[in-house]
Amino acid sequence: MPAYHFIAVNQGGQEQKGVLEAESEKHARQLLRDKSLIPVKVRAAQEKKGLRKESQFTALFSRQRRLSSKELALITRQFATLLSAGLPIEEALQAVSEQTEKSHVKGLVLSVRSKIVEGHALASALREHPESFSALFCATIAAGEKSGHLDKVLLRLADYTEQQWHMRQKLKTALIYPAMIVLVAMGIVGFLLEYVVPKMIAVYGRLNQALPTLTTVLISISQFVGNYGLYFLLLIIAGIFFWRRALKKNALLREKTHQFLLRLPLIGYAIKTADTARFARTLSILSAAGVSVLEAMRISAQLITTIPIRNAVEEAVDRVREGAAIHLALKQTGYFSPMSVHMISSGEASGQLEGMLERVAQNQEDEITRLIEVGLALFEPAIILIMGAIVLFIVLAVLLPIFQLNEFTG
């Protein structure tokens, strides 16, 4: 049966939200009344966004209802464990839905279950929710269904999703300290420019004497911040918003931006390494699930985020389709490291391509971790030095007129 999100009021006047299964919206409302609840709003869990009667404000934040990396990893592990225990798919999904207390996760799982009960394949049901289940996820599930090893495929996907979540958490944790340094330093500088420097201006303004260059520059900056600082901040925020919007809608602009980023010394290397790791990991998972090499390469190429690299890999897929070796086709792209190419070549020659692809992915992921650690190790002292230089400039600009006070008053 389909799943329905509901908002209802109990006999005490308290609002309740949740998810239930019913044959129709009318049936869902009747079930709520049977529980002594007054239905306020009932909506099908699989209802398309365009059909929802939501305000623009609600629609703006509707993307937050997709599954997070942690939620996806959790339900994948639970689902894989239940299938390995021998439960049918619909019963396993029912059990997963009962495990979570989050309504949007419960609604999503029950929506997928309703499609299964109607006779759809699991991969087809998951494709109804592309915002939560990636092309890799759906393709791997489809391959697992065809091969009859869905439980093993799901366990591998669970490992992958958990690994991705742990990597994101590690990155977020590592960024906390540098972010705090930046925020505190910006707060100190803002306080000095907003409250300390204006008082200094009032004192020095009565001297009617020429001020040092540093002091003049600081006064100009302080006046600009006081008069236009808020507008300047809003302009920066608006610029970032419209730039991201333009990147999303304009494919040519997005490609040019990616080309520029790839030419940057450290950033370009990091992007190439990350995309190589993503491609190799995806290709390894799909190959292990029984997907054909060409189809696995095509899906893996689509998951590459950088347009020039994705285009180059898609051309490599065409060359493999024409009979070229995988390692030679990837080498011609110019984006894969020599070590990665040699390892893939060794995997092709030995018939252990899947294992070598996994080692390539692990190697590139370790390299990304090392780059992040080195970047953060350099970023923290760099921020301290920059902010120290800014504070030193402000202190000198304030003290220089005091050092010359005798000349001013003489």
Secondary structure, DSSP 8 states (H G I E B T S, - for coil): --EEEEEEE-TTS-EEEEEEE-SSHHHHHHHHHHTT-EEEEEEETT--GGGS---HHHHHTGGGGS--HHHHHHHHHHHHHHHHTT--HHHHHHHHHHH---HHHHHHHHHHHHHHHTT--HHHHHTT-TTTS-HHHHHHHHHHHHHT-HHHHHHHHHHHHHHHHHHHHHHHHHHHHHHHHHHHHHHHHHHIIIIIHHHHHHHHHTT-S---HHHHHHHHHHHHHHHHHHHHHHHHHHHHHHHHHHHHH-HHHHHHHHHHHHHSHHHHHHHHHHHHHHHHHHHHHHHHTT--HHHHHHHHHHT--SHHHHHHHHHHHHHHHTT--HHHHHHTTS-S-HHHHHHHHHHHHHT-HHHHHHHHHHHHHHHHHHHHHHHHHHHHHHHHHHHHHHHHHHHHHHHHHHHTHHHHH-
